[in-house]
Amino acid sequence: MKIENPLLSDLNSIQKTSGSAEGRRKAERRAAGGGEDRVELSNAGEQLSGLRAALVDASDVRMEKVERIKAEVEAGRYHPDAGQIADAMVRDALQYSKWGLT
């Protein structure tokens, strides 16, 4: 005994039709656009990698000065001038600001 559901057979025919219609639409899009998809990648990742390596190589940390100051701090002899620090911070901020003041 076989039971047939007319809704299922209608669904199957719709799926077959939509599948072939989708295939036709894809073919039409390919024909209109030259037939193949393309992807273009920039070299931004390579540039960033190169810049990162350059920064690591060109470290401006002077280890001898760091060690000297570290020893002074540990000995309690390091007393920086707050006024000079503030002046340098303002000077740097103005130099690198969007207004380009120097």
MMTF fields as JSON, N, C-alpha, C and O atoms, coordinates in Angstrom:
{
  "mmtfVersion": "1.0.0",
  "mmtfProducer": "UNKNOWN",
  "numBonds": 407,
  "numAtoms": 408,
  "numGroups": 102,
  "numChains": 1,
  "numModels": 1,
  "chainsPerModel": [1],
  "groupsPerChain": [102],
  "chainIdList": ["A"],
  "bondAtomList": [4, 2, 8, 6, 12, 10, 16, 14, 20, 18, 24, 22, 28, 26, 32, 30, 36, 34, 40, 38, 44, 42, 48, 46, 52, 50, 56, 54, 60, 58, 64, 62, 68, 66, 72, 70, 76, 74, 80, 78, 84, 82, 88, 86, 92, 90, 96, 94, 100, 98, 104, 102, 108, 106, 112, 110, 116, 114, 120, 118, 124, 122, 128, 126, 132, 130, 136, 134, 140, 138, 144, 142, 148, 146, 152, 150, 156, 154, 160, 158, 164, 162, 168, 166, 172, 170, 176, 174, 180, 178, 184, 182, 188, 186, 192, 190, 196, 194, 200, 198, 204, 202, 208, 206, 212, 210, 216, 214, 220, 218, 224, 222, 228, 226, 232, 230, 236, 234, 240, 238, 244, 242, 248, 246, 252, 250, 256, 254, 260, 258, 264, 262, 268, 266, 272, 270, 276, 274, 280, 278, 284, 282, 288, 286, 292, 290, 296, 294, 300, 298, 304, 302, 308, 306, 312, 310, 316, 314, 320, 318, 324, 322, 328, 326, 332, 330, 336, 334, 340, 338, 344, 342, 348, 346, 352, 350, 356, 354, 360, 358, 364, 362, 368, 366, 372, 370, 376, 374, 380, 378, 384, 382, 388, 386, 392, 390, 396, 394, 400, 398, 404, 402],
  "bondOrderList": [1, 1, 1, 1, 1, 1, 1, 1, 1, 1, 1, 1, 1, 1, 1, 1, 1, 1, 1, 1, 1, 1, 1, 1, 1, 1, 1, 1, 1, 1, 1, 1, 1, 1, 1, 1, 1, 1, 1, 1, 1, 1, 1, 1, 1, 1, 1, 1, 1, 1, 1, 1, 1, 1, 1, 1, 1, 1, 1, 1, 1, 1, 1, 1, 1, 1, 1, 1, 1, 1, 1, 1, 1, 1, 1, 1, 1, 1, 1, 1, 1, 1, 1, 1, 1, 1, 1, 1, 1, 1, 1, 1, 1, 1, 1, 1, 1, 1, 1, 1, 1],
  "groupList": [{"groupName": "MET", "atomNameList": ["N", "CA", "C", "O"], "elementList": ["N", "C", "C", "O"], "formalChargeList": [0, 0, 0, 0], "bondAtomList": [1, 0, 2, 1, 3, 2], "bondOrderList": [1, 1, 2], "singleLetterCode": "M", "chemCompType": "L-PEPTIDE LINKING"}, {"groupName": "LYS", "atomNameList": ["N", "CA", "C", "O"], "elementList": ["N", "C", "C", "O"], "formalChargeList": [0, 0, 0, 0], "bondAtomList": [1, 0, 2, 1, 3, 2], "bondOrderList": [1, 1, 2], "singleLetterCode": "K", "chemCompType": "L-PEPTIDE LINKING"}, {"groupName": "ILE", "atomNameList": ["N", "CA", "C", "O"], "elementList": ["N", "C", "C", "O"], "formalChargeList": [0, 0, 0, 0], "bondAtomList": [1, 0, 2, 1, 3, 2], "bondOrderList": [1, 1, 2], "singleLetterCode": "I", "chemCompType": "L-PEPTIDE LINKING"}, {"groupName": "GLU", "atomNameList": ["N", "CA", "C", "O"], "elementList": ["N", "C", "C", "O"], "formalChargeList": [0, 0, 0, 0], "bondAtomList": [1, 0, 2, 1, 3, 2], "bondOrderList": [1, 1, 2], "singleLetterCode": "E", "chemCompType": "L-PEPTIDE LINKING"}, {"groupName": "ASN", "atomNameList": ["N", "CA", "C", "O"], "elementList": ["N", "C", "C", "O"], "formalChargeList": [0, 0, 0, 0], "bondAtomList": [1, 0, 2, 1, 3, 2], "bondOrderList": [1, 1, 2], "singleLetterCode": "N", "chemCompType": "L-PEPTIDE LINKING"}, {"groupName": "PRO", "atomNameList": ["N", "CA", "C", "O"], "elementList": ["N", "C", "C", "O"], "formalChargeList": [0, 0, 0, 0], "bondAtomList": [1, 0, 2, 1, 3, 2], "bondOrderList": [1, 1, 2], "singleLetterCode": "P", "chemCompType": "L-PEPTIDE LINKING"}, {"groupName": "LEU", "atomNameList": ["N", "CA", "C", "O"], "elementList": ["N", "C", "C", "O"], "formalChargeList": [0, 0, 0, 0], "bondAtomList": [1, 0, 2, 1, 3, 2], "bondOrderList": [1, 1, 2], "singleLetterCode": "L", "chemCompType": "L-PEPTIDE LINKING"}, {"groupName": "SER", "atomNameList": ["N", "CA", "C", "O"], "elementList": ["N", "C", "C", "O"], "formalChargeList": [0, 0, 0, 0], "bondAtomList": [1, 0, 2, 1, 3, 2], "bondOrderList": [1, 1, 2], "singleLetterCode": "S", "chemCompType": "L-PEPTIDE LINKING"}, {"groupName": "ASP", "atomNameList": ["N", "CA", "C", "O"], "elementList": ["N", "C", "C", "O"], "formalChargeList": [0, 0, 0, 0], "bondAtomList": [1, 0, 2, 1, 3, 2], "bondOrderList": [1, 1, 2], "singleLetterCode": "D", "chemCompType": "L-PEPTIDE LINKING"}, {"groupName": "GLN", "atomNameList": ["N", "CA", "C", "O"], "elementList": ["N", "C", "C", "O"], "formalChargeList": [0, 0, 0, 0], "bondAtomList": [1, 0, 2, 1, 3, 2], "bondOrderList": [1, 1, 2], "singleLetterCode": "Q", "chemCompType": "L-PEPTIDE LINKING"}, {"groupName": "THR", "atomNameList": ["N", "CA", "C", "O"], "elementList": ["N", "C", "C", "O"], "formalChargeList": [0, 0, 0, 0], "bondAtomList": [1, 0, 2, 1, 3, 2], "bondOrderList": [1, 1, 2], "singleLetterCode": "T", "chemCompType": "L-PEPTIDE LINKING"}, {"groupName": "GLY", "atomNameList": ["N", "CA", "C", "O"], "elementList": ["N", "C", "C", "O"], "formalChargeList": [0, 0, 0, 0], "bondAtomList": [1, 0, 2, 1, 3, 2], "bondOrderList": [1, 1, 2], "singleLetterCode": "G", "chemCompType": "PEPTIDE LINKING"}, {"groupName": "ALA", "atomNameList": ["N", "CA", "C", "O"], "elementList": ["N", "C", "C", "O"], "formalChargeList": [0, 0, 0, 0], "bondAtomList": [1, 0, 2, 1, 3, 2], "bondOrderList": [1, 1, 2], "singleLetterCode": "A", "chemCompType": "L-PEPTIDE LINKING"}, {"groupName": "ARG", "atomNameList": ["N", "CA", "C", "O"], "elementList": ["N", "C", "C", "O"], "formalChargeList": [0, 0, 0, 0], "bondAtomList": [1, 0, 2, 1, 3, 2], "bondOrderList": [1, 1, 2], "singleLetterCode": "R", "chemCompType": "L-PEPTIDE LINKING"}, {"groupName": "VAL", "atomNameList": ["N", "CA", "C", "O"], "elementList": ["N", "C", "C", "O"], "formalChargeList": [0, 0, 0, 0], "bondAtomList": [1, 0, 2, 1, 3, 2], "bondOrderList": [1, 1, 2], "singleLetterCode": "V", "chemCompType": "L-PEPTIDE LINKING"}, {"groupName": "TYR", "atomNameList": ["N", "CA", "C", "O"], "elementList": ["N", "C", "C", "O"], "formalChargeList": [0, 0, 0, 0], "bondAtomList": [1, 0, 2, 1, 3, 2], "bondOrderList": [1, 1, 2], "singleLetterCode": "Y", "chemCompType": "L-PEPTIDE LINKING"}, {"groupName": "HIS", "atomNameList": ["N", "CA", "C", "O"], "elementList": ["N", "C", "C", "O"], "formalChargeList": [0, 0, 0, 0], "bondAtomList": [1, 0, 2, 1, 3, 2], "bondOrderList": [1, 1, 2], "singleLetterCode": "H", "chemCompType": "L-PEPTIDE LINKING"}, {"groupName": "TRP", "atomNameList": ["N", "CA", "C", "O"], "elementList": ["N", "C", "C", "O"], "formalChargeList": [0, 0, 0, 0], "bondAtomList": [1, 0, 2, 1, 3, 2], "bondOrderList": [1, 1, 2], "singleLetterCode": "W", "chemCompType": "L-PEPTIDE LINKING"}],
  "groupTypeList": [0, 1, 2, 3, 4, 5, 6, 6, 7, 8, 6, 4, 7, 2, 9, 1, 10, 7, 11, 7, 12, 3, 11, 13, 13, 1, 12, 3, 13, 13, 12, 12, 11, 11, 11, 3, 8, 13, 14, 3, 6, 7, 4, 12, 11, 3, 9, 6, 7, 11, 6, 13, 12, 12, 6, 14, 8, 12, 7, 8, 14, 13, 0, 3, 1, 14, 3, 13, 2, 1, 12, 3, 14, 3, 12, 11, 13, 15, 16, 5, 8, 12, 11, 9, 2, 12, 8, 12, 0, 14, 13, 8, 12, 6, 9, 15, 7, 1, 17, 11, 6, 10],
  "groupIdList": [1, 2, 3, 4, 5, 6, 7, 8, 9, 10, 11, 12, 13, 14, 15, 16, 17, 18, 19, 20, 21, 22, 23, 24, 25, 26, 27, 28, 29, 30, 31, 32, 33, 34, 35, 36, 37, 38, 39, 40, 41, 42, 43, 44, 45, 46, 47, 48, 49, 50, 51, 52, 53, 54, 55, 56, 57, 58, 59, 60, 61, 62, 63, 64, 65, 66, 67, 68, 69, 70, 71, 72, 73, 74, 75, 76, 77, 78, 79, 80, 81, 82, 83, 84, 85, 86, 87, 88, 89, 90, 91, 92, 93, 94, 95, 96, 97, 98, 99, 100, 101, 102],
  "secStructList": [7, 7, 7, 7, 7, 2, 2, 2, 2, 2, 2, 2, 2, 2, 2, 2, 2, 2, 2, 2, 2, 2, 2, 2, 2, 2, 2, 2, 2, 2, 2, 2, 6, 6, 1, 1, 7, 7, 7, 7, 7, 7, 1, 2, 2, 2, 2, 2, 2, 2, 2, 2, 2, 2, 2, 2, 2, 6, 7, 7, 7, 7, 2, 2, 2, 2, 2, 2, 2, 2, 2, 2, 2, 2, 2, 6, 7, 7, 7, 7, 7, 2, 2, 2, 2, 2, 2, 2, 2, 2, 2, 2, 2, 2, 2, 6, 1, 6, 6, 7, 7, 7],
  "xCoordList": [0.833, 0.0, 0.881, 1.838, 0.571, 1.355, 0.446, -0.627, 0.888, 0.114, 0.861, 2.056, 0.184, 0.792, 0.194, -1.016, 1.041, 0.601, 0.796, 1.933, -0.271, -0.125, 0.695, 1.324, 0.698, 1.498, 2.988, 3.747, 3.41, 4.818, 5.262, 6.366, 4.429, 4.811, 4.873, 5.726, 3.982, 4.055, 5.335, 5.978, 5.699, 6.91, 8.146, 9.039, 8.197, 9.318, 9.433, 10.535, 8.318, 8.376, 8.795, 9.488, 8.379, 8.8, 10.293, 10.971, 10.821, 12.246, 13.057, 14.082, 12.611, 13.316, 13.31, 14.324, 12.172, 12.055, 12.913, 13.625, 12.848, 13.627, 15.113, 15.904, 15.502, 16.908, 17.399, 18.491, 16.619, 17.052, 16.99, 17.81, 16.035, 15.959, 17.164, 17.734, 17.546, 18.729, 19.971, 20.838, 20.055, 21.18, 21.234, 22.308, 20.066, 20.021, 20.449, 21.178, 20.001, 20.381, 21.894, 22.511, 22.486, 23.941, 24.669, 25.648, 24.185, 24.811, 24.695, 25.639, 23.537, 23.357, 24.295, 24.878, 24.442, 25.35, 26.785, 27.53, 27.176, 28.529, 28.763, 29.822, 27.771, 27.912, 28.009, 28.777, 27.241, 27.252, 28.536, 29.007, 29.107, 30.277, 31.587, 32.602, 31.636, 32.892, 33.1, 34.063, 32.234, 32.303, 33.013, 32.808, 33.843, 34.566, 34.562, 34.544, 34.578, 34.72, 36.191, 37.064, 36.449, 37.834, 37.948, 37.002, 39.094, 39.399, 40.747, 41.701, 40.821, 42.084, 42.445, 41.639, 43.643, 44.113, 45.175, 46.022, 45.117, 46.141, 47.346, 47.288, 48.411, 49.612, 49.728, 50.83, 48.607, 48.618, 49.165, 49.895, 48.822, 49.327, 50.836, 51.497, 51.375, 52.828, 53.483, 54.528, 52.864, 53.416, 53.417, 54.401, 52.309, 52.236, 53.268, 53.879, 53.457, 54.435, 55.841, 56.637, 56.133, 57.431, 57.638, 58.733, 56.587, 56.685, 56.899, 57.684, 56.195, 56.352, 57.79, 58.379, 58.352, 59.732, 60.705, 61.681, 60.434, 61.303, 61.247, 62.267, 60.074, 59.95, 60.701, 61.326, 60.634, 61.357, 62.855, 63.581, 63.319, 64.748, 65.249, 66.388, 64.414, 64.829, 64.361, 63.861, 64.516, 64.08, 64.85, 66.079, 64.113, 64.769, 64.985, 65.274, 64.846, 65.079, 66.581, 67.227, 67.115, 68.543, 68.698, 68.507, 69.042, 69.065, 70.028, 69.755, 71.152, 72.093, 71.462, 71.682, 70.676, 70.006, 68.906, 68.728, 68.172, 67.114, 67.712, 67.18, 68.809, 69.447, 69.966, 69.857, 70.528, 71.043, 69.905, 70.02, 68.788, 67.646, 67.02, 66.615, 66.943, 66.388, 67.199, 66.633, 68.522, 69.393, 69.193, 69.178, 69.038, 68.807, 67.479, 67.397, 66.424, 65.118, 65.218, 64.72, 65.864, 65.998, 66.803, 66.554, 67.77, 68.593, 67.935, 68.423, 66.829, 66.142, 66.779, 66.53, 67.598, 68.292, 67.687, 68.23, 66.608, 66.021, 64.912, 63.887, 65.127, 64.15, 63.984, 64.623, 63.138, 62.97, 62.28, 61.491, 62.591, 61.993, 60.622, 60.54, 59.564, 58.196, 57.944, 57.223, 58.516, 58.341, 58.936, 58.322, 60.134, 60.764, 59.955, 59.813, 59.433, 58.617, 57.36, 56.999, 56.686, 55.465, 55.763, 55.016, 56.856, 57.229, 57.459, 56.997, 58.174, 58.452, 57.175, 57.023, 56.254, 54.997, 54.175, 53.604, 54.113, 53.358, 54.029, 53.356, 55.346, 56.093, 55.841, 55.601, 55.894, 55.636, 54.2, 53.949, 53.263, 51.851, 51.604, 50.877, 52.201, 52.029, 52.724, 52.202, 53.878, 54.628, 53.861, 53.88, 53.199, 52.513, 51.008, 50.267, 50.562, 49.128, 48.666, 49.481, 47.363, 46.815, 47.062, 46.899, 47.456, 47.718, 49.141, 49.46, 50.004, 51.373, 52.23, 53.206, 51.885, 52.685, 53.997, 54.034, 55.06, 56.352, 56.967, 58.055],
  "yCoordList": [-1.165, 0.0, 1.231, 1.314, 2.168, 3.373, 4.576, 4.683, 5.473, 6.689, 7.85, 8.033, 8.599, 9.746, 11.019, 11.13, 11.943, 13.241, 14.25, 14.489, 14.848, 15.791, 17.023, 17.631, 17.4, 18.56, 18.289, 19.166, 17.057, 16.712, 16.679, 17.121, 16.169, 16.143, 17.556, 17.847, 18.438, 19.844, 20.502, 21.264, 20.199, 20.762, 20.312, 21.115, 19.037, 18.523, 19.212, 19.55, 19.423, 20.083, 21.541, 22.066, 22.207, 23.602, 23.662, 24.539, 22.738, 22.723, 22.491, 23.141, 21.574, 21.317, 22.547, 22.882, 23.221, 24.413, 25.539, 26.198, 25.767, 26.87, 26.589, 27.512, 25.327, 24.981, 25.281, 25.824, 24.94, 25.215, 26.714, 27.231, 27.405, 28.855, 29.528, 30.464, 29.044, 29.593, 29.337, 30.203, 28.162, 27.847, 28.772, 29.209, 29.068, 30.006, 31.4, 32.077, 31.841, 33.178, 33.268, 34.279, 32.214, 32.21, 32.282, 33.014, 31.519, 31.521, 32.895, 33.373, 33.53, 34.873, 35.873, 36.725, 35.772, 36.686, 36.47, 37.431, 35.21, 34.927, 35.488, 36.051, 35.336, 35.829, 37.347, 37.911, 38.01, 39.47, 40.012, 41.077, 39.296, 39.798, 39.243, 39.459, 38.571, 38.058, 36.594, 36.004, 35.984, 34.548, 34.054, 32.902, 34.861, 34.36, 35.385, 36.592, 34.881, 35.754, 36.079, 35.275, 37.27, 37.66, 38.266, 38.866, 38.104, 38.693, 39.373, 38.79, 40.61, 41.335, 41.668, 42.243, 41.312, 41.563, 42.652, 42.691, 43.521, 44.559, 44.007, 42.928, 44.744, 44.311, 45.022, 45.152, 45.484, 46.203, 45.328, 45.814, 44.056, 43.152, 43.037, 43.044, 42.932, 42.856, 44.153, 44.129, 45.286, 46.572, 46.701, 47.15, 46.306, 46.379, 45.471, 45.835, 44.314, 43.386, 43.978, 43.867, 44.601, 45.252, 46.399, 46.577, 47.184, 48.295, 47.793, 48.362, 46.726, 46.159, 45.698, 45.945, 45.034, 44.557, 45.729, 45.664, 46.802, 47.975, 48.629, 49.095, 48.665, 49.245, 48.432, 48.985, 47.126, 46.271, 46.48, 46.554, 46.574, 46.748, 48.126, 48.263, 49.139, 50.517, 50.975, 52.09, 50.146, 50.48, 51.684, 51.727, 52.663, 53.863, 53.799, 54.816, 52.608, 52.434, 52.303, 51.41, 53.196, 53.155, 52.407, 52.962, 51.153, 50.267, 50.741, 50.562, 51.343, 51.816, 52.922, 52.983, 53.799, 54.871, 54.293, 54.727, 53.312, 52.669, 52.016, 52.166, 51.297, 50.632, 51.647, 51.423, 52.756, 53.79, 54.383, 54.526, 54.731, 55.325, 54.306, 54.652, 53.068, 52.006, 51.884, 51.756, 51.923, 51.834, 53.039, 52.893, 54.235, 55.435, 55.359, 55.748, 54.851, 54.714, 53.735, 54.014, 52.589, 51.585, 52.107, 51.725, 52.984, 53.546, 54.764, 55.268, 55.234, 56.4, 57.722, 58.74, 57.717, 58.941, 59.582, 60.572, 59.067, 59.61, 60.579, 60.185, 61.856, 62.905, 63.788, 64.834, 63.375, 64.151, 65.482, 65.608, 66.474, 67.801, 67.774, 67.625, 67.916, 67.846, 68.947, 68.719, 70.117, 71.219, 70.892, 71.166, 70.305, 69.925, 68.839, 68.859, 67.901, 66.835, 67.424, 67.067, 68.329, 68.948, 69.753, 69.682, 70.522, 71.302, 70.404, 70.702, 69.304, 68.379, 67.736, 67.534, 67.411, 66.8, 67.777, 67.388, 69.036, 70.043, 70.292, 70.379, 70.405, 70.622, 69.471, 69.713, 68.235, 67.081, 67.073, 66.776, 67.398, 67.405, 68.442, 68.179, 69.607, 70.652, 70.279, 70.553, 69.665, 69.286, 68.253, 68.306, 67.33, 66.258, 66.472, 65.557, 67.682, 67.959, 68.131, 68.229, 68.165, 68.321, 69.705, 69.916, 70.66, 72.017, 72.174, 73.16, 71.228, 71.264, 72.333, 72.784, 72.748, 73.761, 73.128, 71.964, 73.907, 73.392, 74.32, 74.048],
  "zCoordList": [0.0, 0.0, 0.0, 0.769, -0.84, -0.984, -0.749, -1.343, 0.12, 0.385, -0.249, -0.015, -1.017, -1.672, -1.12, -0.921, -0.884, -0.391, -1.512, -1.92, -2.021, -3.125, -2.745, -3.611, -1.47, -1.049, -1.195, -1.607, -0.852, -0.981, -2.434, -2.754, -3.306, -4.716, -5.282, -6.121, -4.836, -5.27, -4.767, -5.489, -3.518, -2.939, -3.718, -3.987, -4.077, -4.858, -6.203, -6.634, -6.868, -8.169, -8.036, -8.907, -6.946, -6.715, -6.471, -7.006, -5.666, -5.393, -6.657, -6.864, -7.501, -8.757, -9.643, -10.256, -9.713, -10.553, -10.018, -10.776, -8.693, -8.128, -8.244, -8.439, -8.128, -8.279, -9.672, -9.843, -10.66, -12.027, -12.318, -13.076, -11.727, -11.915, -11.282, -11.844, -10.109, -9.453, -10.294, -10.407, -10.876, -11.752, -12.954, -13.366, -13.515, -14.653, -14.219, -14.944, -13.035, -12.555, -12.339, -12.674, -11.782, -11.586, -12.912, -13.058, -13.877, -15.2, -15.841, -16.47, -15.683, -16.247, -15.578, -16.248, -14.257, -13.55, -14.007, -14.199, -14.182, -14.655, -16.043, -16.32, -16.923, -18.294, -18.31, -19.09, -17.46, -17.43, -16.818, -17.217, -15.859, -15.155, -15.647, -14.986, -16.713, -17.23, -16.927, -17.417, -16.138, -15.964, -14.729, -14.347, -14.076, -12.927, -11.811, -12.052, -10.579, -9.422, -9.252, -9.578, -8.735, -8.494, -7.108, -6.597, -6.516, -5.224, -5.352, -5.866, -4.881, -4.891, -3.454, -2.722, -3.056, -1.709, -1.738, -2.631, -0.762, -0.681, 0.068, 0.659, 0.034, 0.744, 2.091, 2.626, 2.645, 3.923, 5.048, 5.911, 5.045, 6.085, 6.044, 7.082, 4.849, 4.709, 5.172, 5.823, 4.833, 5.252, 6.771, 7.359, 7.407, 8.863, 9.515, 10.52, 8.95, 9.483, 9.386, 10.318, 8.26, 8.086, 9.049, 9.584, 9.275, 10.219, 11.643, 12.403, 11.991, 13.337, 13.543, 14.595, 12.546, 12.65, 12.761, 13.508, 12.012, 12.064, 13.444, 13.951, 14.046, 15.381, 16.423, 17.328, 16.287, 17.234, 17.074, 18.065, 15.835, 15.581, 15.992, 16.438, 15.845, 16.109, 17.486, 17.631, 18.471, 19.815, 20.326, 20.258, 20.839, 21.342, 22.852, 23.482, 23.43, 24.856, 25.069, 24.52, 25.863, 26.181, 27.502, 28.584, 27.378, 28.54, 29.626, 30.812, 29.232, 30.248, 31.096, 32.305, 30.455, 31.195, 32.085, 33.223, 31.561, 32.346, 33.582, 34.682, 33.411, 34.549, 35.571, 36.776, 35.096, 36.014, 36.841, 38.058, 36.157, 36.869, 37.817, 38.927, 37.383, 38.233, 39.522, 40.608, 39.398, 40.577, 41.481, 42.703, 40.905, 41.703, 42.449, 43.613, 41.773, 42.418, 43.594, 44.685, 43.361, 44.411, 45.597, 46.74, 45.32, 46.395, 47.045, 48.056, 46.466, 47.03, 46.65, 47.296, 45.607, 45.186, 43.943, 43.452, 43.428, 42.19, 42.558, 43.115, 42.241, 42.545, 41.302, 41.199, 40.369, 39.132, 39.404, 40.34, 38.571, 38.669, 37.988, 36.768, 38.755, 38.226, 37.19, 36.219, 37.38, 36.429, 35.064, 34.033, 35.057, 33.794, 33.085, 31.862, 33.857, 33.265, 32.641, 31.52, 33.362, 32.839, 31.584, 30.609, 31.6, 30.41, 29.202, 28.1, 29.414, 28.312, 27.795, 26.59, 28.704, 28.275, 27.431, 26.412, 27.851, 27.093, 25.746, 24.719, 25.752, 24.502, 23.515, 22.333, 23.99, 23.128, 22.624, 21.456, 23.501, 23.1, 22.014, 21.056, 22.159, 21.143, 19.844, 18.763, 19.935, 18.744, 17.912, 16.682, 18.575, 17.871, 17.769, 17.409, 18.087, 18.039, 16.6, 15.682, 16.414, 15.077, 14.503, 13.301, 15.357, 14.86, 14.38, 13.715, 14.699, 14.201, 14.846, 14.248, 16.059, 16.748, 17.204, 17.605, 17.136, 17.613, 18.612, 19.119]
}
